[in-house]
Amino acid sequence: MNISLTLPLAAAGHLHGPHIYWGDFMPFLILAGGATLVLLLGLLGRAARVFLVPAVTVATLVATIVDVILRFGHPGSIISGALSVDGLAIVLDLIICTAGIAAVVLSLRGRAPVSAGRGEYHSLLLFSVLGMAILVSATDLVTLFVGFELLSIPLYVLCASEFRREGSLESGLKYLVIGSVGSATLVYGLALVYGATGSTFFGPIAAAVAGHGHGLAHGLLGDPMLLTGLALVMVGFAFKASVAPFHQWTPDVYEGAPTPVTAFMATATKAAALGVMLRFFDVAMIDVKGTWAPAFAVIAAITIIVGNVGALNQSGLKRMLGYSSVAQAGYMLAGVVVATKLGVNATVLYLIFYLMMNLAAFAVIVGVQNVRSDGDEITGLSGLGARSPWLAWPMSIAMLALAGIPGTVGFIGKFQLIHALVNGGYTWLGIVLVVGSMISLGYYLRVVAAIWMRSEVPAPGPGIAATSSAWRGTAPGGLAPIAGGSPEADALDPPPAPADPDGAPSSAAGRFAFPEVTLVAVVFGAACIGFGIFPQPLFDLAAHAGRALGLS
């Protein structure tokens, strides 16, 4: 045999990959296999694209939920400790998959799956969920960055999936540019942390930072490389979590992206970003929390004020909720700041509540956008209580919950965060949280007032589901092929629900013409009240996350 072939083969015989316990790896395999299958199903006929692709996507997410539920109480570490399937990862996986299911349901009548291709759209959604699952389980810097990028890249495309609408293209481009800056900052910071500690695993990093094994006798302050790396990591995470002053992209991207994608980003991405921050700072950097925690506390206070003040003068619902998400990120940083089990429990609990509140609100926006062209404006909700109470009540409950009104999950969540802050010695940040909640009443109650106290305003045009050829590239005066128009693509999927002859939506459209959207709004709206009164089951669920990190 040729020696040039013999030597590589002999060397390969001595290489051994990490042992993988496939049982614990199953959630990731389900998501990856489902995403690939959905992509292939998108190549079939129209019936398969319209009905089978969403069904398989939901089935994949449900199978993942069932698999992770069966792992409660049985934590595991896989791929030589690069991934940890523990209580924190399991609870966050449940949040992420629930958000994914809601996004699929809200997209059933949307333009984005038609424009981007149903197989491609749903496959990208599943790959993004896979990235989030990897991110919240990562206990290694390399795995962390792989999950971070696998989360982000599909979202860049999904934001621009309505590629014949200028706002969607602008949203995708902005998210791509800002996200790339955040990713570059993060990977540079991770490289410096590795260079300073000599390890990519969180456990050895924690030991090195504490002054054991690598000569960092003075911890974080004794090594400028580590200090710089940690600062860059904080900035990279802040971009993804919409933390001020790295939040500027959030309102623009939320406004321009398809609303189901915005709902998914607002809930699932927030859960993934806060989850990895909890694991990184409360595990790898726990011994020097006296150095980074005060900086994070100041950033959280700035974020709360900037987000709430920025939302006050917004007339668009998605922009308003974008600024609201900035403020909510500031609230949830409390659990990272205090670095205690109580803080982790409070943050995870609030992430669960945040899922309910936002999905209820965004479902209502989708429902109104289906029948009105101004569905994203507060004026589009005027008179909603009279014409569609099944959407009006969930939206009202969601706004009151986000404001922290007693009797809702928002009040319970904020109370737990304040408790964690006071217990951790950050009473002043708890006061800032209360002040921020008071400011938020100025814009949340404005939405409620529009729903119940104003008369309906005539719609300037029909909504998404009531539009016939006006949005298609073949329409008179439609987009040229160079700008995204495609007569061939238009012929494949006609628009969903035709309008009345005069171009207005039918009289039933405001009530039950879109039962799947109404169902999402009602379920999560009811959950905001139900778990606001009986929150104990979710307390128990969040407690699994707190125990996973071994904090006191």
Secondary structure as the mmCIF struct_conf table of DSSP 4:
data_model
#
loop_
_struct_conf.conf_type_id
_struct_conf.id
_struct_conf.beg_label_comp_id
_struct_conf.beg_label_asym_id
_struct_conf.beg_label_seq_id
_struct_conf.end_label_comp_id
_struct_conf.end_label_asym_id
_struct_conf.end_label_seq_id
HELX_RH_AL_P HELX_RH_AL_P1 ILE A 3 GLY A 13
TURN_TY1_P TURN_TY1_P1 HIS A 14 HIS A 14
HELX_LH_PP_P HELX_LH_PP_P1 GLY A 17 HIS A 19
TURN_TY1_P TURN_TY1_P2 TRP A 22 PHE A 25
HELX_RH_AL_P HELX_RH_AL_P2 MET A 26 LEU A 41
TURN_TY1_P TURN_TY1_P3 GLY A 42 LEU A 43
BEND BEND1 LEU A 44 LEU A 44
HELX_RH_AL_P HELX_RH_AL_P3 ARG A 46 ALA A 47
HELX_RH_PI_P HELX_RH_PI_P1 ALA A 48 LEU A 52
HELX_RH_AL_P HELX_RH_AL_P4 VAL A 53 ILE A 69
TURN_TY1_P TURN_TY1_P4 LEU A 70 GLY A 73
STRN STRN1 GLY A 76 ILE A 78
TURN_TY1_P TURN_TY1_P5 ILE A 79 ALA A 82
STRN STRN2 LEU A 83 VAL A 85
BEND BEND2 ASP A 86 ASP A 86
HELX_RH_AL_P HELX_RH_AL_P5 GLY A 87 LEU A 106
TURN_TY1_P TURN_TY1_P6 SER A 107 ARG A 109
BEND BEND3 ARG A 111 ARG A 111
HELX_RH_AL_P HELX_RH_AL_P6 ALA A 112 ALA A 116
HELX_RH_AL_P HELX_RH_AL_P7 ARG A 118 SER A 137
STRN STRN3 ALA A 138 ALA A 138
STRN STRN4 ASP A 140 ASP A 140
HELX_RH_AL_P HELX_RH_AL_P8 LEU A 141 CYS A 159
TURN_TY1_P TURN_TY1_P7 ALA A 160 ALA A 160
BEND BEND4 GLU A 162 GLU A 162
TURN_TY1_P TURN_TY1_P8 PHE A 163 ARG A 164
BEND BEND5 ARG A 165 ARG A 165
HELX_RH_AL_P HELX_RH_AL_P9 GLU A 166 THR A 197
BEND BEND6 GLY A 198 GLY A 198
BEND BEND7 THR A 200 THR A 200
STRN STRN5 PHE A 201 PHE A 201
HELX_RH_AL_P HELX_RH_AL_P10 PHE A 202 VAL A 209
TURN_TY1_P TURN_TY1_P9 ALA A 210 GLY A 211
BEND BEND8 HIS A 212 HIS A 214
TURN_TY1_P TURN_TY1_P10 ALA A 217 HIS A 218
HELX_RH_3T_P HELX_RH_3T_P1 GLY A 219 GLY A 222
HELX_RH_AL_P HELX_RH_AL_P11 PRO A 224 ALA A 241
TURN_TY1_P TURN_TY1_P11 SER A 242 SER A 242
TURN_TY1_P TURN_TY1_P12 ALA A 244 PRO A 245
BEND BEND9 PHE A 246 PHE A 246
TURN_TY1_P TURN_TY1_P13 GLN A 248 GLN A 248
HELX_RH_AL_P HELX_RH_AL_P12 TRP A 249 GLY A 256
BEND BEND10 ALA A 257 ALA A 257
HELX_RH_AL_P HELX_RH_AL_P13 THR A 259 PHE A 264
HELX_RH_PI_P HELX_RH_PI_P2 MET A 265 THR A 269
HELX_RH_AL_P HELX_RH_AL_P14 LYS A 270 ARG A 279
HELX_RH_PI_P HELX_RH_PI_P3 PHE A 280 ALA A 284
TURN_TY1_P TURN_TY1_P14 MET A 285 MET A 285
HELX_RH_3T_P HELX_RH_3T_P2 ILE A 286 VAL A 288
HELX_RH_AL_P HELX_RH_AL_P15 LYS A 289 ALA A 311
TURN_TY1_P TURN_TY1_P15 LEU A 312 ASN A 313
STRN STRN6 GLY A 316 GLY A 316
HELX_RH_AL_P HELX_RH_AL_P16 LEU A 317 VAL A 338
BEND BEND11 THR A 340 THR A 340
HELX_RH_AL_P HELX_RH_AL_P17 LYS A 341 GLN A 369
TURN_TY1_P TURN_TY1_P16 ASN A 370 VAL A 371
TURN_TY1_P TURN_TY1_P17 SER A 373 ASP A 376
STRN STRN7 GLU A 377 GLU A 377
HELX_RH_3T_P HELX_RH_3T_P3 ILE A 378 LEU A 381
TURN_TY1_P TURN_TY1_P18 SER A 382 GLY A 383
HELX_RH_AL_P HELX_RH_AL_P18 LEU A 384 ARG A 387
HELX_RH_AL_P HELX_RH_AL_P19 PRO A 389 ALA A 403
TURN_TY1_P TURN_TY1_P19 GLY A 404 GLY A 404
TURN_TY1_P TURN_TY1_P20 PRO A 406 GLY A 407
BEND BEND12 THR A 408 THR A 408
HELX_RH_AL_P HELX_RH_AL_P20 VAL A 409 ASN A 423
TURN_TY1_P TURN_TY1_P21 GLY A 424 GLY A 425
HELX_RH_AL_P HELX_RH_AL_P21 THR A 427 MET A 453
BEND BEND13 ARG A 454 ARG A 454
HELX_LH_PP_P HELX_LH_PP_P2 SER A 455 ALA A 459
BEND BEND14 PRO A 460 GLY A 461
TURN_TY1_P TURN_TY1_P22 ILE A 464 ALA A 466
BEND BEND15 SER A 469 SER A 469
TURN_TY1_P TURN_TY1_P23 ALA A 470 TRP A 471
BEND BEND16 ARG A 472 ARG A 472
TURN_TY1_P TURN_TY1_P24 GLY A 473 THR A 474
BEND BEND17 ALA A 475 ALA A 475
TURN_TY1_P TURN_TY1_P25 PRO A 476 GLY A 477
HELX_RH_3T_P HELX_RH_3T_P4 PRO A 481 ALA A 483
TURN_TY1_P TURN_TY1_P26 GLY A 484 GLY A 484
HELX_RH_AL_P HELX_RH_AL_P22 PRO A 487 LEU A 492
BEND BEND18 ASP A 493 ASP A 493
BEND BEND19 PRO A 496 ALA A 497
HELX_LH_PP_P HELX_LH_PP_P3 PRO A 498 ASP A 500
TURN_TY1_P TURN_TY1_P27 PRO A 501 ASP A 502
BEND BEND20 GLY A 503 GLY A 503
HELX_LH_PP_P HELX_LH_PP_P4 ALA A 504 SER A 506
TURN_TY1_P TURN_TY1_P28 SER A 507 PHE A 512
BEND BEND21 ALA A 513 PHE A 514
HELX_RH_AL_P HELX_RH_AL_P23 PRO A 515 ILE A 533
HELX_RH_AL_P HELX_RH_AL_P24 GLN A 536 ALA A 548
TURN_TY1_P TURN_TY1_P29 LEU A 549 GLY A 550
#
